[in-house]
C-alpha cells in the first residue's frame, strides 16, 4: 500500500507527540474541562493540562475507529461551497464585500442543484442582514430549510453571533433544532466542526461549542488550522506534530466526557508566506501537512479525511485554477486515499468566496475524477471488424459505438473546446458562460419539501426574509 510516511518516521513522530502532551501540555481555558482531566489523574497547572500516555491510550481505545481497507475507487467530492467565507468576490465588478443574506440563500441553491455536493454548511459565515433573534441558530435553521444534504457545520457559535453572547446556549439550541427537525435521538444527525486555537490551546468559546455538541450527542470533527512560523513551528513536521498533539488532547477530553462519542479528525493547516504573513493554502506544502497528519490518524485507525480545492488568489484566473487542481489531485498522488473532500469557490485562504469560481471548481472536480477513473483496458473482441468497417467508410462516426465513446470520454459543458472557432464569436467568453450557468442553476432550484411540523419548528428561528 502506497503511503507518504514510512513506518519508522510515523513511530518517531507519534513518540514526539506523546512527549509534548506529557511535558509541554495543552491549554484548556475552561474550568469544567480541567476538572474532567483532574478527576482522571491528569496533572493540571493553571490552565495547562499534561496528559500521560495511559490516559491518552484509554481515550484512543474508546474512540470509534475507521477501517482503512484497500482503495478500489478514488474520487474528488464536493463537501460544500465556500466553507464559511465571510467575504464575497463580486464576479461582475471585482469588488470584495461582506456576504449578505441574498448571497447565503443563493449559495444553498448552488449547492443543492449539483450532485457533486454531499454536505450542507453555512458557506457564507454570519451574513449581513441576519435579523433573527439568535443569528447562529438561524444559520442552522437555514441549512435545514434550504438543503436536503447532510449538515456538516464548520461554523461555530461565537460571542457575536449568539443571543446575548451565550455561546454554549446558542450552540446547544442549534444542535437540538437539528435533532428535532429529523426527529432522531439515538444517533447523530450532523457533524459539528471544532477548530482548536493554536498554539496548543482550546479557548472557552471553542470548548463551549464542543461541550454543546457532546451534550446533544452529535458527531465531532476536530480540525486544527495552524499557520507555520506564526501559530505553529516553522517546519512542516513541526506543524504536523503540534497539530496532532493538539487534536489528541481534544479527543481525550471528548472521550473522558462521553466514552465512545463519534469523533473524527481533519487538518486545515498550512505554512505562512513570510513576506505577507498570510496563510498559503494553494500550495504543495499545505497538502504535505494534511497527508502526514492523515497517515498519523490512519496508523491509529482514527477517522480522518483529506480536503482540497484550495486557493489563495482574489481573482478567478489562472492562479485560482492551478491552485484548485493542484490541491485536489496531489493528495491522490502522495498516499492511498478514497476521497478528497473539496470546497468549490474558496479563495484567499478561506476568507473569500466566488460563485464563478465555485462553478469552475466543480468542473475541475469532474476533470479530476475523469483523470482518477483511468481507462477501461478491455479490448473489444470485434475491434478487427470495426477497423475494417472504418477503413472502408473512411471514418468511424457511422460505424462506432456512442456508448463506448461516452464511457471513455468526458465532454465538458463549461470549458472551451471550440478551438479557433471561438475567435469568430461562435461562443461567449468563459465569464459570461459561467454567469449563464449560475442563472440556470438558480432558476432550476426547488425548495425541499418540509412537513407542517418541520416548517413550524424552523419558522421562529429563521431571519425575516426566509420566513
C-alpha positions as CSV (number, residue, x, y, z in Angstrom):
1,X,0.0,0.0,0.0
2,X,1.5,3.3,-1.1
3,X,2.0,6.0,1.6
4,X,4.0,9.2,2.1
5,X,5.5,8.5,5.5
6,X,7.5,5.4,6.3
7,X,6.8,3.3,9.5
8,X,9.8,4.5,11.4
9,X,9.0,8.1,10.9
10,X,5.4,7.5,11.9
11,X,6.5,5.9,15.1
12,X,9.1,8.6,15.9
13,X,6.5,11.3,15.2
14,X,4.0,9.7,17.5
15,X,6.6,9.5,20.3
16,X,7.3,13.2,19.9
17,X,3.5,13.9,20.1
18,X,3.4,11.9,23.4
19,X,6.3,13.9,24.8
20,X,4.6,17.2,24.0
21,X,1.3,16.0,25.7
22,X,3.2,14.8,28.8
23,X,5.8,17.6,29.2
24,X,4.7,20.7,27.3
25,X,0.9,20.4,27.9
26,X,-2.1,21.9,26.2
27,X,-4.0,24.9,27.5
28,X,-7.7,24.4,28.2
29,X,-9.4,27.7,29.1
30,X,-12.4,26.1,30.8
31,X,-12.6,25.1,34.5
32,X,-15.1,22.3,33.6
33,X,-12.6,20.8,31.1
34,X,-9.7,21.0,33.6
35,X,-11.8,19.3,36.3
36,X,-12.6,16.4,33.9
37,X,-8.8,15.9,33.5
38,X,-8.1,16.3,37.2
39,X,-10.7,13.6,38.1
40,X,-8.8,11.1,35.8
41,X,-5.4,11.9,37.3
42,X,-4.0,14.3,34.7
43,X,-1.6,17.0,36.0
44,X,-3.1,20.5,35.8
45,X,-1.0,23.6,36.3
46,X,-3.0,26.8,35.9
47,X,-4.9,26.4,32.7
48,X,-2.4,23.9,31.2
49,X,-3.1,20.1,31.2
50,X,-0.5,17.4,30.9
51,X,-1.7,14.1,29.5
52,X,0.1,10.9,30.3
53,X,0.3,8.1,27.8
54,X,-2.1,5.7,29.7
55,X,-4.9,8.3,29.8
56,X,-4.4,9.0,26.1
57,X,-4.4,5.3,25.2
58,X,-7.6,4.8,27.2
59,X,-9.2,7.6,25.2
60,X,-8.0,6.2,21.9
61,X,-9.4,2.8,22.8
62,X,-12.8,4.4,23.5
63,X,-12.9,6.3,20.2
64,X,-14.9,4.6,17.4
65,X,-12.4,3.5,14.8
66,X,-12.3,3.6,11.0
67,X,-11.3,0.7,8.9
68,X,-8.8,1.7,6.2
69,X,-9.1,-1.0,3.6
70,X,-7.7,-1.3,0.1
71,X,-8.6,1.6,-2.1
72,X,-10.7,0.4,-5.1
73,X,-12.1,3.7,-6.4
74,X,-10.9,7.2,-6.0
75,X,-12.9,10.4,-6.3
76,X,-12.9,14.1,-5.6
77,X,-16.0,15.0,-3.7
78,X,-17.5,18.5,-3.2
79,X,-18.3,18.9,0.5
80,X,-20.0,22.3,0.4
81,X,-19.3,25.5,-1.4
82,X,-17.2,28.3,0.1
83,X,-16.8,26.7,3.6
84,X,-17.8,29.7,5.7
85,X,-16.2,32.5,3.8
86,X,-17.1,35.9,5.5
87,X,-16.4,37.8,2.3
88,X,-17.6,37.6,-1.3
89,X,-15.9,38.5,-4.6
90,X,-18.4,40.2,-6.8
91,X,-17.8,38.4,-10.1
92,X,-19.0,41.3,-12.2
93,X,-17.3,44.3,-10.6
94,X,-14.3,42.6,-8.9
95,X,-15.2,44.3,-5.6
96,X,-14.8,42.4,-2.3
97,X,-17.6,42.8,0.3
98,X,-19.1,41.1,3.2
99,X,-21.5,38.2,2.4
100,X,-25.2,39.1,2.9
101,X,-28.4,37.1,3.2
102,X,-29.1,37.1,-0.5
103,X,-25.6,35.5,-1.0
104,X,-26.2,32.9,1.7
105,X,-29.5,31.8,0.1
106,X,-28.0,31.8,-3.4
107,X,-25.2,29.6,-2.1
108,X,-27.6,27.0,-0.7
109,X,-29.3,26.9,-4.2
110,X,-25.9,26.4,-5.9
111,X,-25.1,23.5,-3.5
112,X,-28.5,21.9,-3.8
113,X,-28.5,21.9,-7.7
114,X,-25.3,19.8,-8.1
115,X,-24.9,16.1,-7.4
116,X,-21.3,16.8,-6.6
117,X,-22.1,18.2,-3.1
118,X,-22.7,15.8,-0.3
119,X,-23.0,18.1,2.7
120,X,-24.7,21.4,3.7
121,X,-22.9,24.1,5.6
122,X,-23.4,27.9,6.0
123,X,-21.0,28.7,3.3
124,X,-21.4,32.5,4.0
125,X,-20.3,32.9,7.6
126,X,-22.6,35.3,9.6
127,X,-24.1,37.1,6.7
128,X,-25.1,40.8,6.9
129,X,-28.8,41.2,7.3
130,X,-29.4,38.2,9.6
131,X,-32.1,39.7,11.8
132,X,-33.1,36.5,13.6
133,X,-33.3,36.5,17.4
134,X,-30.3,34.2,17.5
135,X,-28.0,34.5,14.5
136,X,-26.2,31.2,15.0
137,X,-29.4,29.2,15.4
138,X,-30.8,31.0,12.4
139,X,-27.9,29.7,10.3
140,X,-28.8,26.1,11.3
141,X,-32.4,26.8,10.5
142,X,-31.5,28.0,7.0
143,X,-29.5,24.8,6.3
144,X,-32.5,22.7,7.3
145,X,-34.9,24.9,5.2
146,X,-32.9,25.2,2.0
147,X,-31.0,21.9,1.7
148,X,-31.6,18.2,1.9
149,X,-27.9,17.3,2.2
150,X,-26.2,16.1,5.4
151,X,-25.5,19.0,7.7
152,X,-21.7,19.3,8.3
153,X,-21.2,22.6,10.2
154,X,-17.8,24.3,10.1
155,X,-19.3,27.4,11.6
156,X,-19.4,27.7,15.3
157,X,-21.3,29.8,17.8
158,X,-19.4,32.9,18.9
159,X,-19.9,35.8,21.3
160,X,-21.0,38.0,18.4
161,X,-23.4,35.6,16.6
162,X,-25.1,34.1,19.7
163,X,-28.1,35.6,21.5
164,X,-26.9,37.7,24.4
165,X,-23.4,36.2,23.9
166,X,-24.5,32.8,25.3
167,X,-22.2,30.7,23.2
168,X,-23.0,27.3,24.9
169,X,-26.7,28.1,24.9
170,X,-26.9,29.0,21.2
171,X,-24.7,26.1,20.1
172,X,-26.8,23.6,22.0
173,X,-30.1,25.2,20.8
174,X,-28.9,24.9,17.2
175,X,-27.9,21.3,17.6
176,X,-31.1,20.5,19.3
177,X,-33.0,22.1,16.4
178,X,-31.3,19.6,14.0
179,X,-32.3,16.7,16.2
180,X,-35.9,17.9,16.5
181,X,-36.1,18.5,12.8
182,X,-35.0,15.0,11.9
183,X,-36.8,13.5,15.0
184,X,-33.8,11.4,15.6
185,X,-32.5,10.9,19.1
186,X,-30.4,7.8,19.2
187,X,-27.7,8.7,16.6
188,X,-26.0,11.8,15.2
189,X,-27.9,13.7,12.5
190,X,-24.9,16.1,11.8
191,X,-21.3,16.8,12.3
192,X,-20.1,19.9,14.2
193,X,-16.6,21.0,13.4
194,X,-14.4,22.3,16.2
195,X,-11.2,24.2,15.5
196,X,-8.7,24.5,18.4
197,X,-6.7,27.6,19.0
198,X,-3.1,27.2,18.1
199,X,-0.5,27.2,19.6
200,X,-1.7,24.2,21.7
201,X,-4.8,25.7,23.2
202,X,-8.6,25.3,23.4
203,X,-10.3,28.6,24.4
204,X,-13.6,28.9,26.3
205,X,-15.6,29.6,23.2
206,X,-14.2,26.6,21.4
207,X,-14.9,24.4,24.5
208,X,-18.5,25.8,24.9
209,X,-19.2,24.6,21.3
210,X,-17.5,21.3,22.0
211,X,-19.5,20.6,25.2
212,X,-22.7,21.5,23.5
213,X,-22.0,19.1,20.7
214,X,-21.3,16.3,23.1
215,X,-24.3,17.1,25.2
216,X,-26.5,16.9,22.1
217,X,-24.9,13.6,21.0
218,X,-23.8,14.9,17.6
219,X,-20.6,13.9,15.9
220,X,-17.5,16.0,16.4
221,X,-14.8,16.8,13.8
222,X,-11.6,18.3,15.3
223,X,-9.7,20.3,12.7
224,X,-6.6,22.3,13.7
225,X,-5.9,25.3,11.5
226,X,-2.4,26.4,12.3
227,X,0.0,28.6,10.4
228,X,3.6,27.5,10.2
229,X,6.0,30.2,11.6
230,X,3.1,32.0,13.1
231,X,0.8,29.9,15.3
232,X,2.8,26.7,14.7
233,X,6.5,25.8,14.3
234,X,8.2,26.9,11.1
235,X,8.8,23.4,9.7
236,X,6.2,21.1,8.1
237,X,6.9,18.2,10.5
238,X,6.8,20.6,13.5
239,X,3.4,21.9,12.4
240,X,2.1,18.4,12.0
241,X,3.3,17.3,15.4
242,X,1.9,20.4,17.0
243,X,-1.5,19.8,15.3
244,X,-1.6,16.1,16.1
245,X,-0.8,16.7,19.8
246,X,-3.5,19.4,20.0
247,X,-6.0,17.1,18.3
248,X,-5.3,14.1,20.6
249,X,-5.7,16.4,23.6
250,X,-9.1,17.4,22.4
251,X,-10.0,13.8,21.6
252,X,-9.0,12.7,25.1
253,X,-11.3,15.4,26.6
254,X,-14.2,14.2,24.4
255,X,-13.8,10.6,25.4
256,X,-13.4,11.4,29.1
257,X,-16.7,13.3,29.0
258,X,-18.5,10.7,26.8
259,X,-16.7,7.5,26.1
260,X,-17.4,6.2,22.6
261,X,-18.5,9.6,21.3
262,X,-18.1,9.7,17.4
263,X,-15.0,11.8,16.8
264,X,-13.1,12.4,13.5
265,X,-10.0,14.4,12.7
266,X,-9.1,16.7,9.8
267,X,-6.5,19.3,9.1
268,X,-6.6,22.8,7.6
269,X,-3.1,23.9,8.5
270,X,-0.5,25.4,6.2
271,X,2.7,27.4,6.0
272,X,2.8,31.2,6.1
273,X,4.0,33.4,3.4
274,X,6.7,35.2,5.3
275,X,6.6,38.2,3.1
276,X,2.9,39.0,3.9
277,X,2.3,36.8,7.0
278,X,-0.7,35.4,5.1
279,X,-1.6,31.6,5.0
280,X,-0.5,29.8,1.9
281,X,-3.3,27.2,1.3
282,X,-3.0,26.8,-2.5
283,X,0.4,25.1,-2.1
284,X,2.1,21.7,-2.1
285,X,3.2,22.4,1.5
286,X,-0.4,22.6,2.7
287,X,-1.1,19.2,1.2
288,X,2.1,17.7,2.7
289,X,0.9,18.8,6.2
290,X,-2.5,17.3,5.6
291,X,-1.2,14.0,4.2
292,X,1.3,13.4,7.1
293,X,-1.5,14.2,9.6
294,X,-3.8,11.8,7.7
295,X,-1.3,9.0,7.8
296,X,-0.8,9.5,11.6
297,X,-4.5,9.2,12.0
298,X,-4.6,6.1,9.8
299,X,-1.8,4.4,11.9
300,X,-4.2,4.7,14.9
301,X,-7.3,3.8,12.9
302,X,-8.8,7.2,13.7
303,X,-11.3,8.6,11.3
304,X,-9.8,11.3,9.1
305,X,-10.4,12.9,5.7
306,X,-8.2,14.9,3.3
307,X,-9.5,18.2,1.8
308,X,-8.7,20.1,-1.4
309,X,-9.7,22.7,-3.9
310,X,-8.0,25.5,-2.0
311,X,-7.0,28.9,-3.4
312,X,-5.1,32.0,-2.2
313,X,-5.8,34.4,-5.0
314,X,-8.5,37.1,-5.2
315,X,-9.3,36.7,-8.9
316,X,-10.9,34.0,-10.9
317,X,-7.8,33.4,-13.1
318,X,-5.0,31.1,-13.9
319,X,-3.7,31.1,-10.3
320,X,-7.1,30.1,-8.9
321,X,-7.4,27.2,-11.4
322,X,-3.9,26.0,-10.8
323,X,-4.2,26.0,-7.0
324,X,-7.6,24.3,-7.1
325,X,-6.4,21.5,-9.3
326,X,-3.0,21.1,-7.5
327,X,-4.6,20.7,-4.1
328,X,-7.4,18.4,-5.5
329,X,-5.1,15.9,-7.2
330,X,-1.9,16.0,-5.2
331,X,-3.3,14.0,-2.2
332,X,-4.1,11.1,-4.5
333,X,-0.5,11.2,-5.8
334,X,1.1,11.1,-2.3
335,X,-0.9,8.4,-0.5
336,X,-3.7,5.8,-0.7
337,X,-7.0,7.6,-0.2
338,X,-10.5,7.0,-1.4
339,X,-11.9,10.5,-1.3
340,X,-10.6,14.1,-1.2
341,X,-13.3,16.5,0.1
342,X,-13.3,19.8,-1.7
343,X,-14.8,23.3,-1.2
344,X,-15.5,24.8,-4.6
345,X,-15.4,28.6,-4.7
346,X,-12.8,29.1,-2.0
347,X,-10.3,32.0,-2.4
348,X,-7.9,34.0,-0.3
349,X,-7.3,31.2,2.2
350,X,-10.9,30.6,3.4
351,X,-11.6,34.3,3.7
352,X,-13.3,34.9,0.3
353,X,-15.8,33.1,-1.9
354,X,-16.7,33.4,-5.6
355,X,-19.8,32.0,-7.3
356,X,-17.9,31.9,-10.6
357,X,-15.0,30.0,-9.1
358,X,-17.4,27.6,-7.5
359,X,-18.8,26.6,-10.9
360,X,-15.3,26.4,-12.3
361,X,-14.1,24.3,-9.3
362,X,-17.0,21.9,-9.8
363,X,-15.8,21.4,-13.4
364,X,-12.3,21.0,-12.1
365,X,-13.5,18.1,-9.9
366,X,-15.2,16.5,-12.8
367,X,-12.0,16.6,-14.8
368,X,-10.0,15.3,-11.8
369,X,-12.4,12.4,-11.4
370,X,-12.0,11.6,-15.1
371,X,-8.2,11.5,-14.5
372,X,-8.7,9.3,-11.5
373,X,-11.0,7.0,-13.3
374,X,-8.4,5.8,-15.7
375,X,-9.0,3.7,-18.8
376,X,-11.0,0.5,-19.3
377,X,-8.3,-1.8,-20.7
378,X,-10.8,-4.3,-22.1
379,X,-10.1,-5.0,-25.8
380,X,-13.2,-5.1,-28.0
381,X,-13.4,-8.6,-29.5
382,X,-14.9,-7.1,-32.6
383,X,-12.1,-4.5,-33.0
384,X,-10.8,-6.1,-36.2
385,X,-14.2,-5.9,-37.8
386,X,-14.6,-2.3,-36.6
387,X,-11.3,-1.3,-38.1
388,X,-12.2,-2.9,-41.3
389,X,-15.5,-1.1,-41.4
390,X,-13.8,2.2,-40.5
391,X,-11.2,1.7,-43.3
392,X,-14.0,1.1,-45.8
393,X,-16.1,4.1,-44.7
394,X,-13.2,6.4,-44.2
395,X,-14.4,7.3,-40.7
396,X,-15.7,5.7,-37.5
397,X,-18.5,8.2,-37.0
398,X,-21.1,6.0,-38.6
399,X,-19.8,2.6,-37.5
400,X,-18.5,3.2,-34.0
401,X,-20.5,2.9,-30.7
402,X,-21.7,6.1,-29.0
403,X,-22.0,4.1,-25.7
404,X,-18.3,3.2,-25.8
405,X,-17.3,6.8,-26.7
406,X,-19.3,8.1,-23.7
407,X,-17.8,5.5,-21.4
408,X,-14.3,6.6,-22.3
409,X,-14.7,10.3,-22.8
410,X,-15.7,13.2,-20.6
411,X,-17.3,16.0,-22.6
412,X,-17.2,19.4,-20.7
413,X,-20.1,21.7,-20.9
414,X,-18.1,24.5,-19.2
415,X,-14.6,24.8,-20.6
416,X,-13.9,25.9,-24.1
417,X,-13.2,23.1,-26.6
418,X,-14.2,25.0,-29.7
419,X,-10.7,25.7,-30.9
420,X,-10.1,28.8,-33.0
421,X,-13.9,28.8,-33.8
422,X,-14.2,30.8,-30.6
423,X,-12.4,33.7,-32.2
424,X,-15.2,34.1,-34.7
425,X,-17.7,34.7,-32.0
426,X,-19.2,31.2,-32.0
427,X,-19.2,31.1,-28.2
428,X,-19.4,33.6,-25.5
429,X,-16.3,34.0,-23.3
430,X,-16.0,31.9,-20.2
431,X,-17.0,34.6,-17.7
432,X,-20.3,35.2,-19.5
433,X,-20.9,31.4,-19.9
434,X,-20.4,30.9,-16.1
435,X,-22.9,33.6,-15.3
436,X,-25.4,31.8,-17.6
437,X,-24.8,28.5,-15.8
438,X,-25.3,30.2,-12.4
439,X,-28.6,31.8,-13.5
440,X,-29.8,28.5,-14.9
441,X,-28.9,26.7,-11.6
442,X,-30.7,29.3,-9.5
443,X,-33.8,29.0,-11.8
444,X,-33.8,25.2,-11.5
445,X,-33.7,25.2,-7.7
446,X,-36.7,23.8,-5.9
447,X,-37.2,24.4,-2.2
448,X,-37.1,21.0,-0.4
449,X,-40.4,19.7,0.8
450,X,-40.9,20.1,4.5
451,X,-43.7,18.7,6.7
452,X,-46.0,21.2,8.5
453,X,-44.3,20.2,11.8
454,X,-40.9,20.9,10.4
455,X,-41.9,24.3,9.0
456,X,-43.5,25.2,12.3
457,X,-40.2,24.2,14.1
458,X,-38.0,26.2,11.8
459,X,-40.1,29.4,11.4
460,X,-39.3,31.1,14.7
461,X,-35.6,30.8,14.2
462,X,-35.3,32.0,10.6
463,X,-34.3,35.5,9.5
464,X,-37.3,37.5,8.4
465,X,-36.6,37.3,4.7
466,X,-36.5,33.5,4.9
467,X,-39.9,33.0,6.6
